[in-house]
Structure formats: C-alpha cells, structure tokens
C-alpha cells in the first residue's frame, strides 16, 4: 500500500526564510518528498520532481484555493489559473515582452536608467547596494515597462514587497493583508489616473498594450496582471543582480575570467542557479497521484522548491558553490511549463547585458569589505537584503 509522504514537524517558515539550504540538503538526501506541518504543504526538493510537477498542469494545477495570493492581490490572478484562461491573460501582456520590443524599446530604457543610477554612486565609499542601486534600478525600469512612470521608485518597491509578503502570508496575519489592501488602493488609483494617457497615446508598455487590444481582457484582470508584474518584476532582477555580485566578488578568480571574456551572461545564469530569486512555487493536485512512491492526495498543495532543485547533487557537482564555468549549467529559476516567467528575457538583458558590465566598468576594483555584513532573506523569494560594497 502506498504511504503518504513523511511529515516533518520541525521545519518552520522562519527557518526557511533565514537559511533554507541546509534544510534542502537534508531533505534531498533523506526526504525529497515531505509534508511540512507548519506550512500545511508538501515540499518536493529534487530537480526531476520539481520539473515533473511544473510540466504537468492537468495533474498539478496552479489554481490553489488555499493560496493567500488571491486575498493579497484582491483578484484571482493568472498565476493561479490554468489552460485557456491562463493563456488568454498571459498573452494579453505578451506584446510588451516581444523580442523586438525588448531590443528596441526596453534595452535603451534600461541603459539610460543604469547610466543615471550608477553615476550617482559615490566613488571610494562603502554603500549598501540594495537600497542605493539594485532596488531603485529594478523599480524604475519596471515602472516604464508597465506604463506606470508616475510611480516613484519607493512606491514601486513598497508595493512589490507588500504584495510578496501578502502572497506568502501562509499564517494569514491580519496586518500583512491590511498592508496589501492599502497597496492595492494606491495602485488602483494610479492606474485609474494613467488610463486616459495610454488610450490617447498607445505605446509598448504592458498597460497600454492591454488597454488597446482588439479584444481586451477584463479591466479587473488588466489590473491584476500589472500587480503580478510588480510583485515579481522588481525582486527578480534586484535579487539576481545582488546575488551575482556577491558570487563574483566572493570569487575573484572567476570575476577576472568573466571580465576578460565578457561572460556576463554566464555569470547571470550561474547566479540565479546558485540562489534562485523565485525559490518556490505552489501547485494543487487535481487527483490522487504519486511522487517517488508517496501518495499525494487530491487537493494537496505541493511546493516545488526550485532553489533546492538547482543544487541537486544528481545534476550539479558541488552545487552549493558559485561556479560560473560549471558544466552542465542548467537551472529552473525561471520555471518551466505554461507558467515559465514572462519577464525572463528582460531580466537577462537588464542585469546581465546592461548593469553588470557597466557597474564593473565604473568600479573595476569594488569589493565586499566584510562578507558577514551581507544579509540574505526569503523563502518564496530570496536574495540579499543588505550588501555593503566598497566602490573603487
């Protein structure tokens, strides 16, 4: 008789937020499919299993009725939809992410923003790159791409973090939902005010593209799409940039080789493998099924831990280490299947092709004075929240 997955009653969300990787190592070795009691969810931590779940949406649905995301976003978003309904809303934004639009519209925007934001960094001083560069850079680029130029960098970052906190509010804390309610009110007001501008002067931004479509999706879902992009579109490039910088500055030999060869794209891919900015995703079983011989009952929420899958010993030798020139160089950080991250190519260019070479050109000898001062946080979304760097 097939048994249920083992139950772990020791793992807490705080443990996973502070330092999940020792836990993931243990789980990959001893319990790659495990029900975590404190979360009420089953975690899968091996690469083959996370890919299997993501590649089978009919068996593992994105429509999780227990997700706090619906409450946080005040909408049933495309992230929690499947099939034709998901595809219709995803494709509504697709023209804003087309390769030609990225190349001709968004790369020049990110180049201008990068030049401005890097130029204002103080040479010869120690600065925390999280608030001084990574966060504002990601926020300003996303504001333009979405068609929300009226929003300040501070507003964009605050809304993003508030939505992330709400979407991860598995404990259903009232204060986190109160904060997301306030953020929704502010975002709705800005989008209301910007609507006429985009109708009168259509452009390539996501908001304008959706408003001016021949067969537009519902206005409530246009707003929900924008909010999903805010929730994930700031932390992903922000955290990727800081993670890659930390990896390179902690490995000067690799940094020298990357500079010599101009391998910023390879550094980008290794950075997001090493620490996946979006580390976990949820799916719900539509029928009884099995993973590694364990029964997963219908209606169970399965968390795919791509942060763990990216370090799976069956694929990566010494996967815990940052190694730009590793082989094979694969990861699941942008997901797979129907929900593959729509902003993937923007993030690759904004960070790997624009910001990294520009930053090292201006500060070729920058370094982290004290690696103990680098602070990492996050379970579903992870990256450095503090990274003091000497700019020289």
C-alpha positions, 0 to 999 in steps of 0.5 A: 500500500502506498504511504503518504509522504513523511511529515516533518514537524520541525521545519518552520517558515522562519527557518526557511526564510533565514537559511533554507539550504541546509534544510534542502540538503537534508531533505534531498538526501533523506526526504525529497518528498515531505509534508511540512506541518507548519506550512500545511504543504508538501515540499518536493526538493529534487530537480526531476520532481520539481520539473515533473510537477511544473510540466504537468498542469492537468495533474498539478494545477496552479489554481490553489484555493488555499493560496493567500495570493488571491486575498493579497492581490484582491483578484484571482490572478493568472498565476493561479489559473490554468489552460485557456484562461491562463493563456488568454491573460498571459498573452494579453501582456505578451506584446510588451515582452516581444523580442523586438520590443525588448531590443528596441524599446526596453534595452535603451530604457534600461541603459539610460536608467543604469547610466543615471543610477550608477553615476550617482554612486559615490566613488571610494565609499562603502554603500549598501547596494540594495537600497542605493542601486539594485532596488531603485534600478529594478523599480524604475525600469519596471515602472516604464515597462508597465506604463506606470512612470508616475510611480516613484521608485519607493512606491514601486518597491513598497508595493512589490514587497507588500504584495510578496509578503501578502502572497506568502502570508501562509499564517494569514496575519491580519496586518500583512493583508491590511498592508496589501489592501492599502497597496492595492488602493494606491495602485488602483488609483494610479492606474485609474489616473494613467488610463486616459494617457495610454488610450490617447497615446498607445505605446509598448508598455504592458498597460497600454498594450492591454488597454488597446487590444482588439479584444481586451481582457477584463479591466479587473484582470488588466489590473491584476496582471500589472500587480503580478508584474510588480510583485515579481518584476522588481525582486527578480532582477534586484535579487539576481543582480545582488546575488551575482555580485556577491558570487563574483566578488566572493570569487575573484578568480572567476570575476577576472575570467568573466571580465576578460571574456565578457561572460556576463551572461554566464555569470547571470545564469550561474547566479540565479542557479546558485540562489534562485530569486523565485525559490518556490512555487505552489501547485494543487493536485487535481487527483490522487497521484504519486511522487517517488512512491508517496501518495499525494492526495487530491487537493494537496498543495505541493511546493516545488522548491526550485532553489533546492532543485538547482543544487541537486547533487544528481545534476550539479557537482558541488552545487552549493558553490558559485561556479560560473564555468560549471558544466552542465549549467542548467537551472529552473529559476525561471520555471518551466511549463505554461507558467515559465516567467514572462519577464525572463528575457528582460531580466537577462538583458537588464542585469546581465547585458546592461548593469553588470558590465557597466557597474564593473566598468565604473568600479573595476576594483569594488569589493565586499569589505566584510562578507558577514555584513551581507544579509540574505532573506526569503523563502518564496523569494530570496536574495540579499537584503543588505550588501555593503560594497566598497566602490573603487 
